[in-house]
Amino acid sequence: MNQLVSRLQVRNISKSYPGCLANQQVNLTILPGEIHALLGENGAGKSTLMKIIYGLVRPDAGEIFWEGKQINLHSPSQARNLGIGMVFQHFSLFDTLTATENIALTLSPKEKWNLLRLSQKIRTLSEAYGLNIECDRPVHTLSVGEKQRLEILRCLYHKTKLLILDEPTAVLTPQETEKLFATLQQIASDGCSILFSSHKLPEVQFLCSNATILRQGQVVAQCNPQQETPASLAKLMIGSEQGGGEEFYQTLISGKQQKEKPLGPVCLQVNNLCLKSQNPYGMMLQHIDLQVHIGEIVGIAGVAGNGQTELLAALSGEILCPQPEMILLGEMPIGDCGVAKRRRLGLAYVPEERLQKGVVSNFSLLENALLTAHSQGLVSRGRIRFRKLKAWTQRICDAFNVSPAVIDMPAASLSGGNLQKFIMGREISQNPAVLIAAHPTWGVDVSATASIHQALIEIRDHGAAVLMISEDLDELFALCDRIGAIYKGQLSAFKPVTQTSRDEIGRWMAGLE
Ligand SMILES: Nc1ncnc2c1ncn2[C@@H]1O[C@H](COP(=O)(O)OP(=O)(O)OP(=O)(O)O)[C@@H](O)[C@H]1O
């Protein structure tokens, strides 16, 4: 193959949305077999550019060249036919269909296939790239990592020549990320180009040989990440006026070192919780005992699919417990209380799936704020107090740097990281007695991660009990006072972070102790 012909070139691409220039005269070139990073803060315009390249969003201006020829993309199916595949931050799979059926849906009507032969082909491909997918399992039973591998497999099936990955490692465990990177390197060495966006800068450095950096929709730099440091990459993203050097980056990522302190009274308690999953492939919770004290952040680590979803559902009230005493808030049994009552009693909740469960995506930020914060004096005698609601929502956006802070815009129009900041802000601002948060900084950029960590530390220091469930060990170690792991529906012991190590937690996550 002629290495001089670029796989993809975009020239002077611009795209605006009401009140925002998402991309401004963006130029980008990707060569065959290159793993190219697209970097920028939340809202910098990365997803917009990726969606333009995938034919999902029409640019207002600019040109796209595919293997040297100018193209006019008007749909993802046209992009897929050319060899462009995309894996979104929020997966685009049908949950009730199997892996094979999901791939079958994307085949052209002209293609001859039957499910059995297709399954065999997919299995062979899956083995060749070490993707490890069980073809006959319904998608809703797959873990996050498995769903992502299925999306990649679907692209490989279509002989993708440019694979676009929008924050693929945001909710993967370190082990899953390692596996993903090995697969990506193999795909790239076979000649497929990869466009990769991530807020995890050390990963970008490890994987990518070229990077384009966006700030407020414009290309501000291009570099080889392997010749940079995470600090210098962060500085390019944030801008030299604000971003400092290594020290500045370290303060962003390191969180607050915990001092050991005496524990306050227990605020959230789970007693011998045994619960069958409602999902036939789900994980049964077995004899869960857990205590979170006032003024404490407790972290639960674990590989996705080990009972985190079931535990979150039981704690939030989505699923009721067989006995009320299985969950206590202070001294009050709440195991039989629904979501609304638990919220009234002071429990706030940030779910795993932000678009499906965290917000109603076509509701405005204002309406989404009201959905969980109505008891904060925002409703009186059945009437919404609009002035208060507007001020409340605006305060969340300002305090958590949600951009654009336009409160009557639909939640779906926010970038992924900004939506996460909004959901975290909405829950933290209610000063809950207990905050349960799954993946609190999913897809959030380095500086916003630091602000969310700071906000979590502040509510803890003001007496809240915080329970975090995350696969991100760096985050758990940066924030938590005590940490444990979940494996096959059972909890490990919990230890102060100062008395354990990543190795030990990693062993607990793998059920080795
Ligand atoms: N459908 C839409 N309607 C209105 N505004 C939009 C829409 N999609 C994106 N935007 C805006 O365009 C800007 C760029 O968003 P984009 O999702 O491309 O950012 P990003 O760099 O991918 O951010 P993140 O890292 O948070 O995913 C943001 O200000 C966002 O609010």
Ligand as a Chemical Component Dictionary entry (heavy atoms), coordinates in Angstrom:
data_LIG
# 
_chem_comp.id                   LIG 
_chem_comp.type                 NON-POLYMER 
_chem_comp.pdbx_formal_charge   0 
_chem_comp.three_letter_code    LIG 
# 
loop_
_chem_comp_atom.comp_id 
_chem_comp_atom.atom_id 
_chem_comp_atom.alt_atom_id 
_chem_comp_atom.type_symbol 
_chem_comp_atom.charge 
_chem_comp_atom.model_Cartn_x 
_chem_comp_atom.model_Cartn_y 
_chem_comp_atom.model_Cartn_z 
_chem_comp_atom.pdbx_ordinal 
LIG N1  N1  N 0 -26.686 18.068 19.169 1  
LIG C1  C1  C 0 -26.149 19.151 19.739 2  
LIG N2  N2  N 0 -26.884 20.265 19.947 3  
LIG C2  C2  C 0 -26.331 21.366 20.512 4  
LIG N3  N3  N 0 -25.039 21.459 20.904 5  
LIG C3  C3  C 0 -24.268 20.371 20.715 6  
LIG C4  C4  C 0 -24.775 19.171 20.138 7  
LIG N4  N4  N 0 -23.766 18.270 20.088 8  
LIG C5  C5  C 0 -22.672 18.872 20.615 9  
LIG N5  N5  N 0 -22.979 20.130 20.982 10 
LIG C6  C6  C 0 -22.052 21.101 21.590 11 
LIG O1  O1  O 0 -20.853 21.123 20.815 12 
LIG C7  C7  C 0 -19.719 21.286 21.671 13 
LIG C8  C8  C 0 -18.717 20.180 21.394 14 
LIG O2  O2  O 0 -19.274 18.969 21.877 15 
LIG P1  P1  P 0 -18.538 17.568 21.702 16 
LIG O3  O3  O 0 -19.477 16.503 22.175 17 
LIG O4  O4  O 0 -18.026 17.475 20.315 18 
LIG O5  O5  O 0 -17.315 17.743 22.733 19 
LIG P2  P2  P 0 -16.211 16.672 23.190 20 
LIG O6  O6  O 0 -14.886 17.288 22.948 21 
LIG O7  O7  O 0 -16.474 15.354 22.543 22 
LIG O8  O8  O 0 -16.490 16.605 24.757 23 
LIG P3  P3  P 0 -16.398 15.368 25.827 24 
LIG O9  O9  O 0 -14.947 15.180 26.119 25 
LIG O10 O10 O 0 -17.131 15.890 27.017 26 
LIG O11 O11 O 0 -17.068 14.172 25.213 27 
LIG C9  C9  C 0 -20.253 21.287 23.092 28 
LIG O12 O12 O 0 -20.347 22.626 23.519 29 
LIG C10 C10 C 0 -21.631 20.659 22.987 30 
LIG O13 O13 O 0 -22.522 21.131 23.992 31 
# 
loop_
_chem_comp_bond.comp_id 
_chem_comp_bond.atom_id_1 
_chem_comp_bond.atom_id_2 
_chem_comp_bond.value_order 
_chem_comp_bond.pdbx_ordinal 
LIG N1  C1  SING 1  
LIG C1  N2  SING 2  
LIG C1  C4  DOUB 3  
LIG N2  C2  DOUB 4  
LIG C2  N3  SING 5  
LIG N3  C3  DOUB 6  
LIG C3  C4  SING 7  
LIG C3  N5  SING 8  
LIG C4  N4  SING 9  
LIG N4  C5  DOUB 10 
LIG C5  N5  SING 11 
LIG N5  C6  SING 12 
LIG C6  O1  SING 13 
LIG C6  C10 SING 14 
LIG O1  C7  SING 15 
LIG C7  C8  SING 16 
LIG C7  C9  SING 17 
LIG C8  O2  SING 18 
LIG O2  P1  SING 19 
LIG P1  O3  DOUB 20 
LIG P1  O4  SING 21 
LIG P1  O5  SING 22 
LIG O5  P2  SING 23 
LIG P2  O6  DOUB 24 
LIG P2  O7  SING 25 
LIG P2  O8  SING 26 
LIG O8  P3  SING 27 
LIG P3  O9  DOUB 28 
LIG P3  O10 SING 29 
LIG P3  O11 SING 30 
LIG C9  O12 SING 31 
LIG C9  C10 SING 32 
LIG C10 O13 SING 33 
# 
